[in-house]
């Protein structure tokens, strides 16, 4: 048992932090960014050890976005905040819908980033899962940006990421985080419903 824990301690700790993170996101709590920072710092080590180089690199972006997200949720007030303040005492600014005029541009951005990361993984690394690794990374880049802006539809992005990541992590022998991502799918569905309710209120 001790050997198993020693071999998987990073997986276990980041899984627990990840569970706290998604629950805080569900509650629209600004403290999710603090938990996320710790999770991502440890994730850099974990993913590098497992050869998930795109995920490893993505953690650096996540860390930068946690700082951005924290500042935006705490300090930046949108004009509609007053109208939605009663929706949640923990909200820094209102939950919004993803602007329709950004759907096509951001879809194109995802495809370009996906292709670029895939090329880098195939050309410069020994990654055995370049297609899935680059896909979840590209989609996550947009997902964390949408989360920082409190767009309701960010939950759809994370559902797609969570499904693929769950399968990928089981394949790469990261069982605890793989199970966490399976749970993420369920929480993301519930999170969408909760945020939609808050948005309407």
GIMO-V247829 format. One record per pair of residues at least 4 apart in sequence whose ideal C-beta (glycine too) atoms are under 7 Angstrom apart, sorted by the first residue. I is the first residue (numbers start at 1). GAP is how many residues later the second one is. If there is no record, write none. Layout:
((I:GAP) (I:GAP))
This chain:
((1:4) (2:4) (3:4) (4:4) (5:4) (5:7) (8:4) (8:168) (9:4) (10:4) (10:32) (10:35) (10:36) (11:4) (11:35) (11:163) (11:165) (11:166) (12:4) (12:164) (13:4) (13:29) (14:4) (14:25) (14:28) (14:29) (14:32) (14:163) (15:4) (15:161) (15:162) (15:165) (16:4) (17:4) (17:18) (17:21) (17:22) (18:4) (18:21) (18:159) (18:162) (19:4) (19:161) (20:4) (20:15) (21:4) (21:11) (21:14) (21:15) (21:18) (22:4) (22:162) (22:165) (23:4) (24:5) (24:7) (24:8) (24:11) (25:7) (25:166) (26:161) (26:164) (26:165) (26:168) (27:63) (28:60) (28:62) (28:63) (28:170) (29:61) (30:40) (30:43) (30:44) (30:60) (30:62) (31:4) (32:4) (33:4) (33:33) (33:36) (33:37) (35:4) (36:4) (36:26) (36:30) (37:4) (37:26) (37:29) (38:4) (39:4) (40:4) (40:19) (40:22) (40:23) (40:26) (41:22) (42:4) (43:4) (43:16) (44:4) (44:12) (44:15) (45:4) (46:4) (47:5) (47:8) (47:9) (47:12) (48:8) (50:122) (50:124) (51:75) (51:76) (51:77) (52:4) (52:81) (52:120) (53:4) (53:68) (53:72) (53:74) (54:4) (54:63) (54:67) (54:79) (54:80) (54:83) (55:4) (55:78) (55:82) (58:4) (58:79) (58:82) (59:4) (60:4) (61:4) (61:80) (62:4) (62:82) (64:4) (65:4) (65:79) (65:80) (65:83) (66:4) (67:4) (68:4) (68:80) (69:4) (69:78) (69:79) (70:4) (71:4) (72:4) (72:76) (73:19) (73:20) (74:18) (76:17) (77:4) (77:16) (78:15) (78:16) (80:4) (80:14) (81:4) (81:12) (81:13) (84:10) (87:4) (87:111) (87:114) (88:110) (93:57) (94:56) (95:55) (95:57) (95:100) (95:103) (95:104) (96:53) (96:54) (96:55) (96:56) (97:54) (97:55) (97:56) (98:4) (98:48) (98:53) (98:55) (102:4) (103:4) (104:4) (105:4) (106:4) (106:36) (107:4) (108:4) (109:4) (109:33) (110:4) (110:28) (110:29) (110:32) (111:4) (112:4) (113:4) (113:25) (113:28) (114:4) (114:20) (114:21) (114:24) (115:4) (116:4) (117:4) (117:17) (117:20) (117:21) (118:4) (118:12) (118:13) (118:16) (119:4) (120:4) (121:4) (121:6) (121:9) (121:12) (121:13) (122:8) (127:6) (129:4) (129:39) (129:42) (129:43) (130:4) (131:4) (132:4) (132:32) (132:36) (133:4) (133:35) (134:4) (135:4) (135:29) (136:4) (136:25) (136:28) (136:29) (136:32) (137:4) (139:4) (139:18) (139:21) (139:22) (140:4) (140:21) (141:4) (142:4) (142:15) (143:4) (143:11) (143:14) (143:15) (143:18) (144:4) (145:4) (146:5) (146:7) (146:8) (146:11) (147:7) (152:43) (152:44) (152:47) (154:4) (155:4) (155:33) (155:36) (155:37) (155:40) (156:4) (157:4) (158:4) (158:26) (158:30) (159:4) (159:26) (159:29) (159:30) (160:4) (161:4) (162:4) (162:19) (162:22) (162:23) (162:26) (163:22) (164:4) (165:4) (165:16) (166:4) (166:12) (166:15) (166:16) (167:4) (168:4) (169:5) (169:8) (169:9) (169:12) (170:5) (170:8) (174:4) (175:4) (176:4) (177:4) (178:4) (179:4) (180:4) (183:4) (184:4) (185:4) (186:4) (187:4) (188:4) (189:4) (190:4) (191:4) (192:4) (193:4) (194:4) (195:4) (196:4) (197:4))
